[in-house]
Amino acid sequence: MSLRNQFLQHIAQTSNAPIGLEMVKAEGIYIHDADGKAYLDMISGFSVANIGHSHPKVVVAVQQQAAQYMHLIVYGEYIQQPQVAYAKMLTELLPASLNCVYFTNSGAEATEGAMKLAKRVTNRTKMIGFNKAYHGSTQGALSMIGDEYFRNAYRPLLPGITHVDYNSQAAINAIDSTTACVIMETVQAESGIVQPDPNWIKAIRQQCDKHCVLLILDEIQAGFGRTGSLWAFEQYGIVPDILLLGKALGGGMPLGAFIADRKLMATLTENPVLGHITTFGGHPVSCAAGKAGLEVLLEDNYIAEVAAKEQILLQYIQHPAIVARRASGLWMAVEFDSFATNHAIIKKCIAKGLITDWFLFNDRSMRIAPPLIITETELTNMCKLIVQAIEEVANA
């Protein structure tokens, strides 16, 4: 039986049409299939590989930590240097109120932990989320995501959750003294790269302050330089009460985190004790990899290059078939008239050696989010291939 057939038989399938390429190697901005073909990873493994795949410094960090120790005990009992060192580094790069890190296995679990923390701190249960937002597929995170198509099959979900439109006055009005938290993406990802109006997001922060409501910002995709600053919220002059991280956080290894002030986080330690626990969260190998990855990102100054690379996207990705373009740093949604058109262009891109996809809540838009390490020449060539694919579909 071929490996493909074994994949279809033994690996739980998430759709009836997986990309289905058999990959054997990933390095830098490229992934390689079993036939030896190289593909430029235009989505960075969904924003995981911000410094590319298998960076040598990350590989060394993984090897060294694996040789020293891997899993030892449930999270939070032993003092483990990789966890402490990475948490210290992260908090030194964040505002003073974000000084305490709870590491999880994934972004979805970070969402779950933050929801529990908000309930515990405020003693309230009402939560506000946003339409076309994605925070994960676990039960609590699923309750928060903003699309009924994905929620409906799994009801009943958590009660007390209100969904409002991003950038709307209704979102501000919904925040009151019965609200525990507002959970929002600093830049909406799966709706197709939608940025907040600067005055609107400041008004959200002010309304939360007025009613003692926790503001939880999800930067699971937007963080680690993707938008042109280390943290996207830096561009809007606000600070969240809780920050959600994942994806690029682990440098290619599984890792998530929710970060808050230690006074808030301390509420999880009593009444009940062990208010939030995880076995593998903050795995030492993942923490070592993540710290090495962040060091590479900062030392090689890739974030400073993002603005110029965004301009390359805007300069070269132009075609009459494009309905709209939305960019936030090295992160773009290219919208077409229909899913059929978008899907055909994506297939052409893959044939040309470019891996891309559409957005969960906007299937008319193609996702562009290459590793931040991509050179301007590589990026320009990528853009030209995308336009070729668009042209071929338009003229078919």
DOGU-715798 format. One line per field, with one value per residue (C-alpha): residue number from 1; x, y, z; residue in one letter. Coordinates in steps of 0.5 Angstrom, whole numbers. Example, Ala and Ser with C-alpha at 12.3 -4.5 7.8 and 13.67 -1.06 7.14 Angstrom:
<atoms>
resi = (1	2)
c1 = (25	27)
c2 = (-9	-2)
c3 = (16	14)
resn = (A	S)
</atoms>
This chain:
<atoms>
resi = (1	2	3	4	5	6	7	8	9	10	11	12	13	14	15	16	17	18	19	20	21	22	23	24	25	26	27	28	29	30	31	32	33	34	35	36	37	38	39	40	41	42	43	44	45	46	47	48	49	50	51	52	53	54	55	56	57	58	59	60	61	62	63	64	65	66	67	68	69	70	71	72	73	74	75	76	77	78	79	80	81	82	83	84	85	86	87	88	89	90	91	92	93	94	95	96	97	98	99	100	101	102	103	104	105	106	107	108	109	110	111	112	113	114	115	116	117	118	119	120	121	122	123	124	125	126	127	128	129	130	131	132	133	134	135	136	137	138	139	140	141	142	143	144	145	146	147	148	149	150	151	152	153	154	155	156	157	158	159	160	161	162	163	164	165	166	167	168	169	170	171	172	173	174	175	176	177	178	179	180	181	182	183	184	185	186	187	188	189	190	191	192	193	194	195	196	197	198	199	200	201	202	203	204	205	206	207	208	209	210	211	212	213	214	215	216	217	218	219	220	221	222	223	224	225	226	227	228	229	230	231	232	233	234	235	236	237	238	239	240	241	242	243	244	245	246	247	248	249	250	251	252	253	254	255	256	257	258	259	260	261	262	263	264	265	266	267	268	269	270	271	272	273	274	275	276	277	278	279	280	281	282	283	284	285	286	287	288	289	290	291	292	293	294	295	296	297	298	299	300	301	302	303	304	305	306	307	308	309	310	311	312	313	314	315	316	317	318	319	320	321	322	323	324	325	326	327	328	329	330	331	332	333	334	335	336	337	338	339	340	341	342	343	344	345	346	347	348	349	350	351	352	353	354	355	356	357	358	359	360	361	362	363	364	365	366	367	368	369	370	371	372	373	374	375	376	377	378	379	380	381	382	383	384	385	386	387	388	389	390	391	392	393	394	395	396)
c1 = (0	3	4	-1	-6	-4	-4	-12	-13	-10	-9	-16	-18	-20	-23	-24	-19	-12	-6	-4	4	9	14	21	25	24	29	29	23	23	20	21	17	19	20	25	21	22	16	17	12	8	4	10	6	1	5	9	16	17	25	24	24	29	34	41	41	34	36	42	38	33	38	42	36	33	40	40	32	25	19	20	13	7	8	9	13	20	24	26	31	28	22	25	29	24	19	24	26	19	17	23	20	13	10	11	4	5	10	8	8	3	6	1	2	-2	-5	-12	-10	-8	-15	-18	-13	-14	-22	-21	-17	-22	-27	-23	-21	-27	-32	-36	-38	-40	-35	-35	-32	-32	-35	-30	-25	-21	-18	-18	-22	-23	-30	-28	-24	-30	-35	-31	-30	-34	-37	-44	-42	-36	-40	-47	-45	-42	-47	-49	-43	-41	-47	-46	-42	-44	-41	-40	-37	-30	-29	-36	-40	-44	-37	-36	-43	-43	-38	-41	-40	-43	-37	-31	-27	-27	-23	-20	-15	-11	-11	-16	-13	-18	-23	-17	-13	-17	-14	-17	-19	-14	-19	-24	-19	-17	-24	-25	-19	-22	-29	-26	-22	-28	-32	-26	-26	-20	-18	-15	-11	-10	-3	-2	-2	0	6	13	14	9	6	12	13	15	8	2	-1	5	2	-4	-2	-5	-3	-8	-9	-8	-4	-5	1	3	5	12	12	16	20	17	16	9	8	3	2	-2	1	-1	1	3	-3	-8	-4	-4	-11	-10	-6	-12	-19	-18	-11	-8	-14	-10	-6	-2	2	6	5	12	16	23	25	19	22	29	27	22	28	33	28	26	34	35	29	32	39	38	34	28	23	26	25	18	16	20	18	10	11	14	8	3	8	8	1	-3	-8	-15	-18	-16	-22	-18	-12	-11	-4	-1	7	9	2	-3	-10	-11	-19	-22	-29	-31	-28	-28	-23	-19	-18	-16	-11	-8	-8	-4	1	2	4	9	12	9	5	-1	-8	-15	-17	-22	-28	-26	-25	-25	-18	-11	-6	1	5	12	18	20	27	25	30	27	29	26	20	20	20	15	10	11	10	3	1	3	-2	-7	-6	-7	-13	-16	-15	-17)
c2 = (0	7	12	16	11	9	17	17	10	11	19	22	27	34	35	31	35	35	38	31	33	28	32	30	36	43	48	56	58	52	45	39	33	26	27	32	38	45	49	56	56	62	61	59	53	58	63	58	59	66	65	59	52	48	54	51	55	52	45	46	48	42	37	40	40	33	30	34	32	32	31	31	32	36	43	48	43	43	49	48	52	53	55	60	63	63	66	72	73	74	79	83	84	86	92	91	89	83	80	72	67	61	56	51	46	51	57	54	52	59	61	56	58	66	65	61	66	72	68	67	74	78	73	74	70	74	74	78	75	77	75	72	71	64	62	55	49	46	47	54	57	54	58	64	63	68	63	59	54	51	52	49	42	42	45	46	51	55	60	68	69	75	76	83	85	88	95	96	101	95	92	98	98	91	92	93	92	84	83	78	79	81	77	79	79	85	84	79	73	68	74	76	80	86	91	95	102	105	110	104	99	105	106	98	99	105	101	95	100	103	97	93	88	84	85	79	80	74	75	67	69	77	76	75	81	78	85	89	90	85	85	88	92	96	99	102	105	100	94	88	85	78	76	70	67	61	58	62	62	55	56	50	46	46	51	57	61	66	72	77	80	76	78	76	69	68	67	60	58	57	56	51	50	47	52	51	45	41	35	37	45	49	42	44	42	47	52	52	52	58	62	60	62	69	70	69	74	79	79	78	84	81	85	92	89	88	94	94	87	89	95	89	85	92	94	87	83	87	85	86	80	82	85	87	87	87	87	88	87	81	78	79	77	77	77	75	74	67	61	58	63	63	56	55	60	57	50	54	57	50	47	53	51	56	53	57	57	61	64	60	65	68	63	68	71	68	67	70	70	67	67	73	71	71	76	82	78	72	75	79	73	70	75	75	67	69	74	69	64	69	71	64	63	69	68	60)
c3 = (0	-2	3	1	2	9	10	8	12	18	19	21	16	17	10	3	-1	3	-1	-1	-2	1	4	6	8	10	10	10	5	2	3	-2	-4	-5	-12	-11	-12	-8	-6	-3	3	2	8	13	16	17	21	25	21	21	21	16	17	21	22	24	31	33	31	35	41	40	40	46	50	48	50	57	59	55	59	67	70	70	68	74	79	77	76	68	65	58	61	66	60	55	60	62	55	53	59	58	51	53	57	65	66	62	66	68	62	62	57	54	48	43	41	42	49	51	49	54	59	58	58	65	68	66	69	76	76	75	78	71	66	60	54	48	41	34	28	23	29	30	36	36	35	43	46	49	43	39	43	42	34	30	25	26	20	24	31	30	29	36	40	46	47	53	54	55	49	45	38	35	28	28	28	30	35	37	40	44	46	48	54	60	68	67	62	64	58	50	46	40	34	34	26	24	20	18	15	10	14	17	21	27	26	31	34	35	38	43	45	46	51	54	55	58	63	65	66	69	63	61	54	51	45	40	37	35	28	28	33	32	27	22	22	22	29	34	37	33	39	39	33	36	43	47	52	53	60	57	51	47	43	39	32	31	39	39	33	29	35	39	44	46	52	55	59	64	70	76	80	75	74	82	82	78	84	90	91	87	88	81	77	71	69	63	63	56	56	56	54	55	48	45	50	48	40	41	45	40	34	37	38	31	29	33	32	25	25	20	23	20	13	14	11	5	3	4	-1	-6	-5	-6	-12	-16	-14	-19	-24	-26	-24	-17	-13	-7	-3	4	7	14	14	10	11	5	3	-5	-6	-13	-15	-12	-9	-16	-19	-12	-12	-19	-18	-12	-16	-21	-16	-13	-20	-20	-14	-9	-3	-1	1	3	9	14	13	7	1	-4	-2	-3	3	3	9	7	12	14	12	5	1	-3	-10	-8	-6	-12	-16	-12	-14	-21	-21	-17	-23	-28	-25	-24	-32	-34	-30	-32	-40	-39)
resn = (M	S	L	R	N	Q	F	L	Q	H	I	A	Q	T	S	N	A	P	I	G	L	E	M	V	K	A	E	G	I	Y	I	H	D	A	D	G	K	A	Y	L	D	M	I	S	G	F	S	V	A	N	I	G	H	S	H	P	K	V	V	V	A	V	Q	Q	Q	A	A	Q	Y	M	H	L	I	V	Y	G	E	Y	I	Q	Q	P	Q	V	A	Y	A	K	M	L	T	E	L	L	P	A	S	L	N	C	V	Y	F	T	N	S	G	A	E	A	T	E	G	A	M	K	L	A	K	R	V	T	N	R	T	K	M	I	G	F	N	K	A	Y	H	G	S	T	Q	G	A	L	S	M	I	G	D	E	Y	F	R	N	A	Y	R	P	L	L	P	G	I	T	H	V	D	Y	N	S	Q	A	A	I	N	A	I	D	S	T	T	A	C	V	I	M	E	T	V	Q	A	E	S	G	I	V	Q	P	D	P	N	W	I	K	A	I	R	Q	Q	C	D	K	H	C	V	L	L	I	L	D	E	I	Q	A	G	F	G	R	T	G	S	L	W	A	F	E	Q	Y	G	I	V	P	D	I	L	L	L	G	K	A	L	G	G	G	M	P	L	G	A	F	I	A	D	R	K	L	M	A	T	L	T	E	N	P	V	L	G	H	I	T	T	F	G	G	H	P	V	S	C	A	A	G	K	A	G	L	E	V	L	L	E	D	N	Y	I	A	E	V	A	A	K	E	Q	I	L	L	Q	Y	I	Q	H	P	A	I	V	A	R	R	A	S	G	L	W	M	A	V	E	F	D	S	F	A	T	N	H	A	I	I	K	K	C	I	A	K	G	L	I	T	D	W	F	L	F	N	D	R	S	M	R	I	A	P	P	L	I	I	T	E	T	E	L	T	N	M	C	K	L	I	V	Q	A	I	E	E	V	A	N	A)
</atoms>
